[in-house]
């Protein structure tokens, strides 16, 4: 039972990490070529939510 929760949370951690890395890399790459992206409020809020959830899951499992 505990392993089922761990498995689901690890999958979510991986998904969040991939989405956050993609978002951050896109912003950084666009700035490097001189065409900065201005994120909408909704995108910024979603990135913040994913970051907070990532931290929550890491703290939950001590990783």
Secondary structure as GFF3:
##gff-version 3
##sequence-region A 1 63
A	DSSP	alpha_helix	2	32	.	.	.	ID=ss1
A	DSSP	alpha_helix	41	61	.	.	.	ID=ss2
###
